[in-house]
């Protein structure tokens, strides 16, 4: 995977950089919830597929771990509402 940083994003502002750096200090990881399917599936006890690769890329870019996790639809919606899940695809 190529070395890429949020600092390389064209047009990123100093305020946005400072906000990301604050997140890096306060947050160890984010949960990236997905419904099982071709983009996210379990294999050998790990989430695989595009979602897992996307999480690796986000982790490398922002220096904060993005953890892919599988949820059924209702649990995904509830997790987004209550803050258990930070992002979804």
C-alpha positions as CSV (number, residue, x, y, z in Angstrom):
1,X,0.0,0.0,0.0
2,X,1.4,3.4,-1.0
3,X,2.3,5.8,1.8
4,X,-0.5,8.4,1.8
5,X,-1.5,11.0,4.4
6,X,-4.5,13.1,5.0
7,X,-2.0,16.0,4.7
8,X,-1.7,15.1,1.0
9,X,-5.4,15.7,0.3
10,X,-5.7,18.7,-2.1
11,X,-7.3,21.7,-0.4
12,X,-7.2,20.4,3.1
13,X,-7.2,23.3,5.5
14,X,-5.1,23.9,8.6
15,X,-8.2,23.7,10.7
16,X,-9.0,20.2,9.3
17,X,-5.5,19.0,9.9
18,X,-5.8,20.2,13.5
19,X,-9.1,18.5,13.9
20,X,-7.6,15.2,12.6
21,X,-4.7,15.5,15.0
22,X,-7.1,16.0,17.9
23,X,-8.9,12.9,16.9
24,X,-5.6,11.0,16.8
25,X,-5.0,12.0,20.4
26,X,-8.5,11.2,21.7
27,X,-9.4,8.1,19.6
28,X,-7.7,4.7,19.4
29,X,-10.0,3.3,16.7
30,X,-13.2,3.7,14.7
31,X,-15.7,0.9,14.0
32,X,-16.6,0.6,10.4
33,X,-19.9,-1.4,10.4
34,X,-21.1,-3.4,7.4
35,X,-23.9,-5.8,6.6
36,X,-22.4,-9.1,5.5
37,X,-22.2,-9.5,1.7
38,X,-19.7,-9.4,-1.1
39,X,-18.1,-6.2,0.2
40,X,-17.6,-7.5,3.8
41,X,-17.6,-11.2,4.8
42,X,-16.0,-13.3,7.5
43,X,-13.2,-15.7,6.5
44,X,-11.0,-17.6,9.1
45,X,-12.4,-15.3,11.8
46,X,-11.6,-12.0,10.1
47,X,-13.6,-9.6,8.1
48,X,-12.4,-9.7,4.5
49,X,-13.4,-8.0,1.2
50,X,-13.4,-4.4,0.0
51,X,-14.5,-3.1,3.4
52,X,-11.5,-4.6,5.1
53,X,-9.2,-3.2,2.4
54,X,-10.8,0.2,2.7
55,X,-10.3,0.2,6.5
56,X,-6.6,-0.6,5.9
57,X,-6.4,2.4,3.6
58,X,-8.2,4.7,6.0
59,X,-6.0,3.5,8.8
60,X,-2.8,4.3,6.8
61,X,-4.1,7.7,5.7
62,X,-5.3,9.0,9.1
63,X,-3.1,7.1,11.6
64,X,-6.3,6.0,13.4
65,X,-7.3,2.3,13.3
66,X,-10.5,1.7,11.3
67,X,-11.9,-1.7,12.4
68,X,-14.3,-3.5,10.1
69,X,-17.2,-5.2,11.8
70,X,-20.2,-7.2,10.6
71,X,-23.8,-6.4,11.7
72,X,-27.2,-7.4,10.7
73,X,-29.2,-4.4,9.2
74,X,-31.2,-3.6,12.4
75,X,-28.1,-3.8,14.6
76,X,-26.2,-1.6,12.1
77,X,-28.8,1.1,12.2
78,X,-29.0,0.9,16.0
79,X,-25.2,1.0,16.4
80,X,-25.0,4.1,14.2
81,X,-27.8,5.8,16.3
82,X,-26.2,5.0,19.6
83,X,-22.6,5.7,18.6
84,X,-21.3,2.1,18.9
85,X,-20.6,2.2,15.1
86,X,-18.7,5.2,13.7
87,X,-18.9,4.7,10.0
88,X,-20.5,2.4,7.4
89,X,-20.2,1.9,3.7
